Amino acid sequence: MSTTPTGNLSEDLACHYLRNHGYEILDRNYRIPGGEIDIIAQEKEYLVFVEVKTRYSHDYGLPVEAMTPWKIKYLLKAARFYLQKNKWGNGPYRLDFIGIDFADNSENPAVELIRNITC
């Protein structure tokens, strides 16, 4: 499966999951040179930047294993740009992660949410 349809499906599932857990979806696929944020949402007073990773097998590891310090660095760069452009000021923000894992069940994937990811 190509990455665009996979990414869109996974982000749709992630948005549905986030909405069911009290998040309001504000934006998707926010791009700057050198970075992209899959989902931008708000949960209570927090602006939340969400990275979504999908796996159809575990040949290359679990979805969460794709969250490297390098990836977090580039997510933070894009997040800071978004914060400045949208005049978020000193409001609280964080990075969250959603793993979508189809490896064990292609009809009903496992969804894992990790709040406030850090290195």
A tleap script that builds the chain and sets N, CA, C and O, in Angstrom:
source leaprc.protein.ff14SB
mol = sequence {
  NMET SER THR THR PRO THR GLY ASN LEU SER
  GLU ASP LEU ALA CYS HIE TYR LEU ARG ASN
  HIE GLY TYR GLU ILE LEU ASP ARG ASN TYR
  ARG ILE PRO GLY GLY GLU ILE ASP ILE ILE
  ALA GLN GLU LYS GLU TYR LEU VAL PHE VAL
  GLU VAL LYS THR ARG TYR SER HIE ASP TYR
  GLY LEU PRO VAL GLU ALA MET THR PRO TRP
  LYS ILE LYS TYR LEU LEU LYS ALA ALA ARG
  PHE TYR LEU GLN LYS ASN LYS TRP GLY ASN
  GLY PRO TYR ARG LEU ASP PHE ILE GLY ILE
  ASP PHE ALA ASP ASN SER GLU ASN PRO ALA
  VAL GLU LEU ILE ARG ASN ILE THR CCYS
}
set mol.1.N position { 0.852 -1.174 0.000 }
set mol.1.CA position { 0.000 0.000 0.000 }
set mol.1.C position { 0.896 1.235 0.000 }
set mol.1.O position { 1.885 1.280 0.731 }
set mol.2.N position { 0.560 2.237 -0.812 }
set mol.2.CA position { 1.382 3.443 -0.830 }
set mol.2.C position { 1.173 4.236 0.452 }
set mol.2.O position { 0.182 4.045 1.156 }
set mol.3.N position { 2.112 5.126 0.748 }
set mol.3.CA position { 2.081 5.814 2.031 }
set mol.3.C position { 0.968 6.854 2.127 }
set mol.3.O position { 0.470 7.099 3.226 }
set mol.4.N position { 0.560 7.475 1.023 }
set mol.4.CA position { -0.481 8.501 1.108 }
set mol.4.C position { -1.828 7.924 1.533 }
set mol.4.O position { -2.412 8.428 2.493 }
set mol.5.N position { -2.352 6.892 0.868 }
set mol.5.CA position { -3.620 6.325 1.357 }
set mol.5.C position { -3.504 5.777 2.778 }
set mol.5.O position { -4.433 5.915 3.574 }
set mol.6.N position { -2.369 5.156 3.099 }
set mol.6.CA position { -2.166 4.636 4.448 }
set mol.6.C position { -2.186 5.775 5.450 }
set mol.6.O position { -2.837 5.685 6.491 }
set mol.7.N position { -1.471 6.850 5.134 }
set mol.7.CA position { -1.426 7.996 6.024 }
set mol.7.C position { -2.786 8.630 6.220 }
set mol.7.O position { -3.156 8.983 7.339 }
set mol.8.N position { -3.534 8.775 5.136 }
set mol.8.CA position { -4.865 9.366 5.243 }
set mol.8.C position { -5.794 8.505 6.085 }
set mol.8.O position { -6.505 9.022 6.946 }
set mol.9.N position { -5.795 7.199 5.846 }
set mol.9.CA position { -6.622 6.284 6.630 }
set mol.9.C position { -6.226 6.344 8.101 }
set mol.9.O position { -7.086 6.442 8.975 }
set mol.10.N position { -4.938 6.287 8.369 }
set mol.10.CA position { -4.459 6.308 9.747 }
set mol.10.C position { -4.793 7.621 10.431 }
set mol.10.O position { -5.199 7.628 11.593 }
set mol.11.N position { -4.627 8.732 9.727 }
set mol.11.CA position { -4.954 10.030 10.317 }
set mol.11.C position { -6.459 10.162 10.548 }
set mol.11.O position { -6.880 10.763 11.536 }
set mol.12.N position { -7.272 9.608 9.650 }
set mol.12.CA position { -8.723 9.606 9.878 }
set mol.12.C position { -9.058 8.823 11.148 }
set mol.12.O position { -9.852 9.276 11.973 }
set mol.13.N position { -8.448 7.647 11.296 }
set mol.13.CA position { -8.675 6.843 12.508 }
set mol.13.C position { -8.191 7.577 13.750 }
set mol.13.O position { -8.857 7.563 14.785 }
set mol.14.N position { -7.030 8.217 13.644 }
set mol.14.CA position { -6.476 8.960 14.778 }
set mol.14.C position { -7.385 10.126 15.155 }
set mol.14.O position { -7.618 10.361 16.341 }
set mol.15.N position { -7.900 10.857 14.174 }
set mol.15.CA position { -8.800 11.972 14.465 }
set mol.15.C position { -10.064 11.483 15.166 }
set mol.15.O position { -10.526 12.095 16.129 }
set mol.16.N position { -10.614 10.385 14.679 }
set mol.16.CA position { -11.803 9.801 15.313 }
set mol.16.C position { -11.497 9.435 16.769 }
set mol.16.O position { -12.277 9.742 17.670 }
set mol.17.N position { -10.367 8.785 16.985 }
set mol.17.CA position { -9.954 8.397 18.337 }
set mol.17.C position { -9.792 9.631 19.229 }
set mol.17.O position { -10.278 9.653 20.360 }
set mol.18.N position { -9.112 10.652 18.718 }
set mol.18.CA position { -8.880 11.863 19.507 }
set mol.18.C position { -10.190 12.563 19.856 }
set mol.18.O position { -10.382 12.993 20.994 }
set mol.19.N position { -11.087 12.678 18.886 }
set mol.19.CA position { -12.393 13.299 19.160 }
set mol.19.C position { -13.125 12.549 20.265 }
set mol.19.O position { -13.735 13.161 21.141 }
set mol.20.N position { -13.061 11.217 20.221 }
set mol.20.CA position { -13.722 10.404 21.245 }
set mol.20.C position { -13.075 10.556 22.624 }
set mol.20.O position { -13.657 10.166 23.636 }
set mol.21.N position { -11.868 11.123 22.653 }
set mol.21.CA position { -11.165 11.339 23.926 }
set mol.21.C position { -11.073 12.821 24.280 }
set mol.21.O position { -10.200 13.231 25.045 }
set mol.22.N position { -11.980 13.622 23.717 }
set mol.22.CA position { -12.111 15.007 24.129 }
set mol.22.C position { -11.258 16.029 23.407 }
set mol.22.O position { -11.223 17.188 23.818 }
set mol.23.N position { -10.575 15.643 22.353 }
set mol.23.CA position { -9.759 16.577 21.575 }
set mol.23.C position { -10.633 17.242 20.509 }
set mol.23.O position { -11.565 16.631 19.986 }
set mol.24.N position { -10.322 18.489 20.200 }
set mol.24.CA position { -10.920 19.172 19.060 }
set mol.24.C position { -9.857 19.261 17.974 }
set mol.24.O position { -8.769 19.783 18.218 }
set mol.25.N position { -10.153 18.764 16.792 }
set mol.25.CA position { -9.194 18.775 15.688 }
set mol.25.C position { -9.214 20.167 15.049 }
set mol.25.O position { -10.267 20.659 14.643 }
set mol.26.N position { -8.034 20.792 14.967 }
set mol.26.CA position { -7.912 22.132 14.412 }
set mol.26.C position { -7.325 22.136 13.000 }
set mol.26.O position { -7.717 22.955 12.169 }
set mol.27.N position { -6.396 21.231 12.729 }
set mol.27.CA position { -5.707 21.243 11.436 }
set mol.27.C position { -5.076 19.880 11.201 }
set mol.27.O position { -4.831 19.122 12.140 }
set mol.28.N position { -4.816 19.579 9.930 }
set mol.28.CA position { -4.131 18.331 9.563 }
set mol.28.C position { -3.074 18.621 8.519 }
set mol.28.O position { -3.213 19.527 7.698 }
set mol.29.N position { -2.012 17.831 8.568 }
set mol.29.CA position { -0.931 17.890 7.580 }
set mol.29.C position { -0.363 19.301 7.430 }
set mol.29.O position { -0.268 19.835 6.325 }
set mol.30.N position { 0.006 19.882 8.546 }
set mol.30.CA position { 0.602 21.215 8.555 }
set mol.30.C position { 2.071 21.073 8.171 }
set mol.30.O position { 2.839 20.395 8.853 }
set mol.31.N position { 2.455 21.727 7.061 }
set mol.31.CA position { 3.809 21.563 6.535 }
set mol.31.C position { 4.583 22.859 6.566 }
set mol.31.O position { 4.054 23.938 6.297 }
set mol.32.N position { 5.861 22.722 6.906 }
set mol.32.CA position { 6.842 23.786 6.739 }
set mol.32.C position { 8.059 23.132 6.098 }
set mol.32.O position { 8.171 21.906 6.129 }
set mol.33.N position { 8.972 23.904 5.518 }
set mol.33.CA position { 10.193 23.281 5.003 }
set mol.33.C position { 10.926 22.533 6.128 }
set mol.33.O position { 11.275 23.118 7.153 }
set mol.34.N position { 11.144 21.267 5.921 }
set mol.34.CA position { 11.865 20.469 6.909 }
set mol.34.C position { 10.998 19.854 7.988 }
set mol.34.O position { 11.526 19.310 8.958 }
set mol.35.N position { 9.676 19.923 7.849 }
set mol.35.CA position { 8.846 19.315 8.883 }
set mol.35.C position { 7.372 19.290 8.541 }
set mol.35.O position { 6.896 20.073 7.719 }
set mol.36.N position { 6.661 18.386 9.177 }
set mol.36.CA position { 5.216 18.275 9.013 }
set mol.36.C position { 4.622 17.788 10.318 }
set mol.36.O position { 5.211 16.969 11.023 }
set mol.37.N position { 3.444 18.308 10.625 }
set mol.37.CA position { 2.686 17.840 11.779 }
set mol.37.C position { 1.430 17.182 11.233 }
set mol.37.O position { 0.688 17.790 10.463 }
set mol.38.N position { 1.194 15.941 11.634 }
set mol.38.CA position { 0.050 15.203 11.101 }
set mol.38.C position { -1.280 15.810 11.537 }
set mol.38.O position { -2.165 16.036 10.712 }
set mol.39.N position { -1.417 16.074 12.844 }
set mol.39.CA position { -2.679 16.593 13.381 }
set mol.39.C position { -2.359 17.668 14.414 }
set mol.39.O position { -1.460 17.511 15.239 }
set mol.40.N position { -3.106 18.749 14.352 }
set mol.40.CA position { -3.038 19.778 15.388 }
set mol.40.C position { -4.414 19.813 16.024 }
set mol.40.O position { -5.426 19.951 15.338 }
set mol.41.N position { -4.441 19.685 17.343 }
set mol.41.CA position { -5.705 19.593 18.067 }
set mol.41.C position { -5.625 20.431 19.337 }
set mol.41.O position { -4.574 20.960 19.699 }
set mol.42.N position { -6.760 20.528 19.991 }
set mol.42.CA position { -6.787 21.178 21.293 }
set mol.42.C position { -7.468 20.246 22.270 }
set mol.42.O position { -8.535 19.698 21.990 }
set mol.43.N position { -6.839 20.073 23.420 }
set mol.43.CA position { -7.423 19.308 24.519 }
set mol.43.C position { -7.385 20.218 25.733 }
set mol.43.O position { -6.319 20.522 26.269 }
set mol.44.N position { -8.547 20.640 26.152 }
set mol.44.CA position { -8.668 21.617 27.240 }
set mol.44.C position { -7.837 22.837 26.887 }
set mol.44.O position { -8.027 23.412 25.815 }
set mol.45.N position { -6.927 23.248 27.751 }
set mol.45.CA position { -6.138 24.452 27.477 }
set mol.45.C position { -4.900 24.186 26.630 }
set mol.45.O position { -4.198 25.129 26.263 }
set mol.46.N position { -4.617 22.933 26.312 }
set mol.46.CA position { -3.405 22.566 25.571 }
set mol.46.C position { -3.626 22.558 24.064 }
set mol.46.O position { -4.618 22.028 23.563 }
set mol.47.N position { -2.679 23.156 23.363 }
set mol.47.CA position { -2.561 22.962 21.930 }
set mol.47.C position { -1.705 21.718 21.774 }
set mol.47.O position { -0.627 21.631 22.361 }
set mol.48.N position { -2.175 20.747 20.984 }
set mol.48.CA position { -1.517 19.445 20.915 }
set mol.48.C position { -1.113 19.149 19.472 }
set mol.48.O position { -1.937 19.196 18.558 }
set mol.49.N position { 0.160 18.847 19.289 }
set mol.49.CA position { 0.706 18.458 17.999 }
set mol.49.C position { 0.841 16.945 18.020 }
set mol.49.O position { 1.538 16.391 18.871 }
set mol.50.N position { 0.178 16.278 17.093 }
set mol.50.CA position { 0.077 14.816 17.131 }
set mol.50.C position { 0.787 14.205 15.931 }
set mol.50.O position { 0.519 14.558 14.782 }
set mol.51.N position { 1.696 13.282 16.221 }
set mol.51.CA position { 2.356 12.478 15.192 }
set mol.51.C position { 1.656 11.130 15.124 }
set mol.51.O position { 1.393 10.511 16.155 }
set mol.52.N position { 1.352 10.671 13.909 }
set mol.52.CA position { 0.672 9.390 13.699 }
set mol.52.C position { 1.610 8.457 12.950 }
set mol.52.O position { 2.161 8.821 11.911 }
set mol.53.N position { 1.787 7.261 13.478 }
set mol.53.CA position { 2.593 6.232 12.808 }
set mol.53.C position { 1.761 4.958 12.700 }
set mol.53.O position { 1.036 4.584 13.621 }
set mol.54.N position { 1.889 4.304 11.543 }
set mol.54.CA position { 1.098 3.116 11.244 }
set mol.54.C position { 2.013 1.950 10.901 }
set mol.54.O position { 3.066 2.125 10.287 }
set mol.55.N position { 1.597 0.767 11.306 }
set mol.55.CA position { 2.307 -0.457 10.930 }
set mol.55.C position { 1.288 -1.512 10.517 }
set mol.55.O position { 0.262 -1.711 11.167 }
set mol.56.N position { 1.615 -2.190 9.396 }
set mol.56.CA position { 0.820 -3.335 8.950 }
set mol.56.C position { 1.516 -4.641 9.286 }
set mol.56.O position { 0.916 -5.711 9.182 }
set mol.57.N position { 2.768 -4.562 9.686 }
set mol.57.CA position { 3.507 -5.716 10.195 }
set mol.57.C position { 4.521 -5.160 11.185 }
set mol.57.O position { 4.729 -3.950 11.276 }
set mol.58.N position { 5.133 -6.055 11.912 }
set mol.58.CA position { 6.154 -5.632 12.873 }
set mol.58.C position { 7.563 -5.894 12.345 }
set mol.58.O position { 8.523 -5.924 13.115 }
set mol.59.N position { 7.683 -6.082 11.040 }
set mol.59.CA position { 8.995 -6.311 10.436 }
set mol.59.C position { 9.957 -5.163 10.712 }
set mol.59.O position { 11.163 -5.372 10.839 }
set mol.60.N position { 9.422 -3.957 10.803 }
set mol.60.CA position { 10.261 -2.780 11.069 }
set mol.60.C position { 9.979 -2.197 12.458 }
set mol.60.O position { 10.274 -1.031 12.718 }
set mol.61.N position { 9.419 -2.999 13.328 }
set mol.61.CA position { 9.158 -2.567 14.692 }
set mol.61.C position { 7.729 -2.093 14.899 }
set mol.61.O position { 6.912 -2.079 13.979 }
set mol.62.N position { 7.462 -1.711 16.122 }
set mol.62.CA position { 6.151 -1.191 16.514 }
set mol.62.C position { 6.034 0.271 16.083 }
set mol.62.O position { 7.050 0.927 15.857 }
set mol.63.N position { 4.813 0.786 15.968 }
set mol.63.CA position { 4.669 2.194 15.583 }
set mol.63.C position { 5.442 3.150 16.494 }
set mol.63.O position { 6.069 4.092 16.008 }
set mol.64.N position { 5.404 2.924 17.783 }
set mol.64.CA position { 6.068 3.829 18.730 }
set mol.64.C position { 7.584 3.874 18.538 }
set mol.64.O position { 8.227 4.863 18.890 }
set mol.65.N position { 8.145 2.817 17.988 }
set mol.65.CA position { 9.596 2.784 17.778 }
set mol.65.C position { 10.046 3.745 16.674 }
set mol.65.O position { 11.241 3.993 16.517 }
set mol.66.N position { 9.103 4.280 15.920 }
set mol.66.CA position { 9.435 5.264 14.889 }
set mol.66.C position { 9.628 6.664 15.473 }
set mol.66.O position { 10.080 7.567 14.769 }
set mol.67.N position { 9.295 6.852 16.739 }
set mol.67.CA position { 9.441 8.168 17.378 }
set mol.67.C position { 10.858 8.293 17.935 }
set mol.67.O position { 11.116 8.018 19.106 }
set mol.68.N position { 11.741 8.707 17.080 }
set mol.68.CA position { 13.145 8.873 17.440 }
set mol.68.C position { 13.395 10.291 17.947 }
set mol.68.O position { 12.587 11.184 17.693 }
set mol.69.N position { 14.485 10.509 18.650 }
set mol.69.CA position { 14.825 11.882 19.045 }
set mol.69.C position { 14.917 12.824 17.849 }
set mol.69.O position { 14.530 13.989 17.947 }
set mol.70.N position { 15.428 12.331 16.721 }
set mol.70.CA position { 15.507 13.137 15.507 }
set mol.70.C position { 14.116 13.570 15.054 }
set mol.70.O position { 13.910 14.736 14.719 }
set mol.71.N position { 13.158 12.638 15.042 }
set mol.71.CA position { 11.781 12.938 14.625 }
set mol.71.C position { 11.157 13.951 15.573 }
set mol.71.O position { 10.487 14.880 15.122 }
set mol.72.N position { 11.362 13.794 16.863 }
set mol.72.CA position { 10.811 14.726 17.844 }
set mol.72.C position { 11.400 16.120 17.640 }
set mol.72.O position { 10.689 17.117 17.766 }
set mol.73.N position { 12.682 16.198 17.330 }
set mol.73.CA position { 13.330 17.483 17.071 }
set mol.73.C position { 12.638 18.227 15.933 }
set mol.73.O position { 12.370 19.423 16.046 }
set mol.74.N position { 12.348 17.529 14.842 }
set mol.74.CA position { 11.709 18.166 13.697 }
set mol.74.C position { 10.239 18.485 13.954 }
set mol.74.O position { 9.717 19.466 13.425 }
set mol.75.N position { 9.578 17.677 14.751 }
set mol.75.CA position { 8.207 17.993 15.149 }
set mol.75.C position { 8.173 19.265 15.987 }
set mol.75.O position { 7.306 20.118 15.797 }
set mol.76.N position { 9.111 19.388 16.905 }
set mol.76.CA position { 9.180 20.595 17.738 }
set mol.76.C position { 9.466 21.833 16.897 }
set mol.76.O position { 8.921 22.904 17.163 }
set mol.77.N position { 10.315 21.694 15.889 }
set mol.77.CA position { 10.605 22.818 14.998 }
set mol.77.C position { 9.329 23.282 14.303 }
set mol.77.O position { 9.038 24.478 14.274 }
set mol.78.N position { 8.574 22.351 13.749 }
set mol.78.CA position { 7.328 22.695 13.068 }
set mol.78.C position { 6.300 23.246 14.063 }
set mol.78.O position { 5.566 24.183 13.746 }
set mol.79.N position { 6.250 22.669 15.254 }
set mol.79.CA position { 5.312 23.144 16.279 }
set mol.79.C position { 5.620 24.579 16.687 }
set mol.79.O position { 4.709 25.398 16.809 }
set mol.80.N position { 6.883 24.887 16.896 }
set mol.80.CA position { 7.256 26.252 17.286 }
set mol.80.C position { 6.919 27.250 16.183 }
set mol.80.O position { 6.502 28.373 16.466 }
set mol.81.N position { 7.096 26.851 14.948 }
set mol.81.CA position { 6.732 27.715 13.826 }
set mol.81.C position { 5.223 27.973 13.848 }
set mol.81.O position { 4.782 29.110 13.680 }
set mol.82.N position { 4.440 26.922 14.056 }
set mol.82.CA position { 2.985 27.046 14.121 }
set mol.82.C position { 2.576 27.954 15.275 }
set mol.82.O position { 1.713 28.817 15.114 }
set mol.83.N position { 3.192 27.762 16.430 }
set mol.83.CA position { 2.874 28.579 17.605 }
set mol.83.C position { 3.105 30.058 17.323 }
set mol.83.O position { 2.277 30.901 17.671 }
set mol.84.N position { 4.225 30.365 16.697 }
set mol.84.CA position { 4.565 31.751 16.401 }
set mol.84.C position { 3.616 32.331 15.342 }
set mol.84.O position { 3.104 33.440 15.500 }
set mol.85.N position { 3.391 31.580 14.277 }
set mol.85.CA position { 2.537 32.058 13.189 }
set mol.85.C position { 1.106 32.295 13.662 }
set mol.85.O position { 0.444 33.223 13.197 }
set mol.86.N position { 0.631 31.470 14.573 }
set mol.86.CA position { -0.752 31.550 15.037 }
set mol.86.C position { -0.891 32.279 16.367 }
set mol.86.O position { -1.956 32.259 16.984 }
set mol.87.N position { 0.193 32.925 16.811 }
set mol.87.CA position { 0.180 33.769 18.006 }
set mol.87.C position { -0.404 33.065 19.229 }
set mol.87.O position { -1.271 33.602 19.919 }
set mol.88.N position { 0.090 31.850 19.482 }
set mol.88.CA position { -0.355 31.080 20.638 }
set mol.88.C position { 0.190 31.684 21.933 }
set mol.88.O position { -0.363 31.459 23.010 }
set mol.89.N position { 1.273 32.450 21.823 }
set mol.89.CA position { 1.845 33.115 23.003 }
set mol.89.C position { 2.462 32.116 23.965 }
set mol.89.O position { 3.190 31.209 23.562 }
set mol.90.N position { 2.160 32.295 25.233 }
set mol.90.CA position { 2.703 31.408 26.273 }
set mol.90.C position { 1.734 30.308 26.668 }
set mol.90.O position { 1.898 29.679 27.714 }
set mol.91.N position { 0.723 30.073 25.836 }
set mol.91.CA position { -0.231 29.010 26.140 }
set mol.91.C position { 0.446 27.653 26.150 }
set mol.91.O position { 1.428 27.446 25.436 }
set mol.92.N position { -0.063 26.727 26.948 }
set mol.92.CA position { 0.575 25.409 27.033 }
set mol.92.C position { 0.384 24.603 25.751 }
set mol.92.O position { -0.653 24.679 25.093 }
set mol.93.N position { 1.402 23.839 25.423 }
set mol.93.CA position { 1.329 22.948 24.271 }
set mol.93.C position { 2.146 21.696 24.573 }
set mol.93.O position { 2.955 21.666 25.500 }
set mol.94.N position { 1.913 20.673 23.768 }
set mol.94.CA position { 2.663 19.425 23.944 }
set mol.94.C position { 2.618 18.623 22.654 }
set mol.94.O position { 1.838 18.906 21.745 }
set mol.95.N position { 3.476 17.616 22.605 }
set mol.95.CA position { 3.492 16.663 21.500 }
set mol.95.C position { 2.873 15.357 21.991 }
set mol.95.O position { 3.245 14.842 23.045 }
set mol.96.N position { 1.939 14.833 21.228 }
set mol.96.CA position { 1.356 13.524 21.506 }
set mol.96.C position { 1.664 12.599 20.337 }
set mol.96.O position { 2.015 13.047 19.245 }
set mol.97.N position { 1.528 11.324 20.583 }
set mol.97.CA position { 1.799 10.302 19.573 }
set mol.97.C position { 0.623 9.341 19.514 }
set mol.97.O position { 0.076 8.949 20.544 }
set mol.98.N position { 0.241 8.967 18.300 }
set mol.98.CA position { -0.750 7.902 18.121 }
set mol.98.C position { -0.152 6.847 17.212 }
set mol.98.O position { 0.280 7.141 16.097 }
set mol.99.N position { -0.130 5.616 17.699 }
set mol.99.CA position { 0.284 4.469 16.901 }
set mol.99.C position { -0.949 3.708 16.453 }
set mol.99.O position { -1.830 3.400 17.255 }
set mol.100.N position { -1.002 3.407 15.158 }
set mol.100.CA position { -2.083 2.604 14.587 }
set mol.100.C position { -1.437 1.306 14.120 }
set mol.100.O position { -0.584 1.311 13.233 }
set mol.101.N position { -1.849 0.198 14.725 }
set mol.101.CA position { -1.192 -1.084 14.475 }
set mol.101.C position { -2.193 -2.090 13.894 }
set mol.101.O position { -3.064 -2.602 14.596 }
set mol.102.N position { -2.040 -2.355 12.591 }
set mol.102.CA position { -2.889 -3.310 11.872 }
set mol.102.C position { -2.280 -4.719 11.855 }
set mol.102.O position { -2.881 -5.632 11.290 }
set mol.103.N position { -1.117 -4.911 12.454 }
set mol.103.CA position { -0.379 -6.163 12.311 }
set mol.103.C position { -1.167 -7.386 12.790 }
set mol.103.O position { -1.131 -8.430 12.140 }
set mol.104.N position { -1.860 -7.273 13.890 }
set mol.104.CA position { -2.571 -8.429 14.442 }
set mol.104.C position { -4.020 -8.534 13.990 }
set mol.104.O position { -4.623 -9.606 14.050 }
set mol.105.N position { -4.583 -7.395 13.530 }
set mol.105.CA position { -5.982 -7.404 13.122 }
set mol.105.C position { -6.200 -6.304 12.093 }
set mol.105.O position { -6.275 -5.126 12.442 }
set mol.106.N position { -6.301 -6.683 10.840 }
set mol.106.CA position { -6.417 -5.690 9.767 }
set mol.106.C position { -7.781 -5.003 9.749 }
set mol.106.O position { -7.924 -3.942 9.142 }
set mol.107.N position { -8.777 -5.585 10.399 }
set mol.107.CA position { -10.117 -4.993 10.437 }
set mol.107.C position { -10.304 -4.057 11.637 }
set mol.107.O position { -11.090 -3.112 11.570 }
set mol.108.N position { -9.599 -4.312 12.708 }
set mol.108.CA position { -9.763 -3.544 13.936 }
set mol.108.C position { -8.382 -3.257 14.525 }
set mol.108.O position { -7.930 -3.981 15.411 }
set mol.109.N position { -7.707 -2.209 14.042 }
set mol.109.CA position { -6.333 -1.961 14.482 }
set mol.109.C position { -6.257 -1.545 15.949 }
set mol.109.O position { -7.195 -0.971 16.503 }
set mol.110.N position { -5.125 -1.848 16.554 }
set mol.110.CA position { -4.849 -1.364 17.897 }
set mol.110.C position { -4.426 0.098 17.790 }
set mol.110.O position { -3.641 0.463 16.916 }
set mol.111.N position { -4.945 0.916 18.673 }
set mol.111.CA position { -4.625 2.337 18.702 }
set mol.111.C position { -3.988 2.650 20.046 }
set mol.111.O position { -4.535 2.325 21.100 }
set mol.112.N position { -2.827 3.283 19.992 }
set mol.112.CA position { -2.102 3.643 21.217 }
set mol.112.C position { -1.879 5.142 21.219 }
set mol.112.O position { -1.337 5.696 20.263 }
set mol.113.N position { -2.294 5.800 22.293 }
set mol.113.CA position { -2.071 7.233 22.465 }
set mol.113.C position { -1.042 7.429 23.564 }
set mol.113.O position { -1.186 6.901 24.667 }
set mol.114.N position { -0.006 8.191 23.255 }
set mol.114.CA position { 0.982 8.572 24.264 }
set mol.114.C position { 0.986 10.090 24.326 }
set mol.114.O position { 1.288 10.770 23.345 }
set mol.115.N position { 0.647 10.601 25.493 }
set mol.115.CA position { 0.601 12.051 25.687 }
set mol.115.C position { 1.976 12.570 26.085 }
set mol.115.O position { 2.725 11.909 26.804 }
set mol.116.N position { 2.286 13.753 25.606 }
set mol.116.CA position { 3.491 14.478 26.012 }
set mol.116.C position { 4.770 13.673 25.777 }
set mol.116.O position { 5.515 13.388 26.715 }
set mol.117.N position { 5.015 13.314 24.529 }
set mol.117.CA position { 6.215 12.549 24.193 }
set mol.117.C position { 7.442 13.425 24.334 }
set mol.117.O position { 7.409 14.621 24.044 }
set mol.118.N position { 8.501 12.825 24.775 }
set mol.118.CA position { 9.786 13.517 24.900 }
set mol.118.C position { 10.877 12.517 24.557 }
set mol.118.O position { 10.632 11.318 24.422 }
set mol.119.N position { 12.079 13.039 24.420 }
set mol.119.CA position { 13.220 12.159 24.103 }
set mol.119.C position { 13.551 11.274 25.281 }
set mol.119.O position { 14.479 10.468 25.206 }
savepdb mol mol.pdb
quit
